[in-house]
């Protein structure tokens, strides 16, 4: 389901906002979008914008998996 507004993009842990923004810029830079913070995202293709978000999710999932793997049990 596609959201028609930004309410679905609320950060659950507000303290993480700065780290998430930094991750976004680092990923965009790795993808060749070196000035991602200052460019108009509307001028990028859906694919370019999607890559940044997709790689962010991939990295966040990997971080969560590593953290979970370090726990001896989950109850």
Buried (B, 14 or more C-beta within 10 A) or exposed (E): EEEEEEEEEEEEEEEEEEEEEEBBBBBBBEEEBEEBEEEEEEEBEEEBBEBBEEBBEEEEEEEEEEEEEEEEEEE
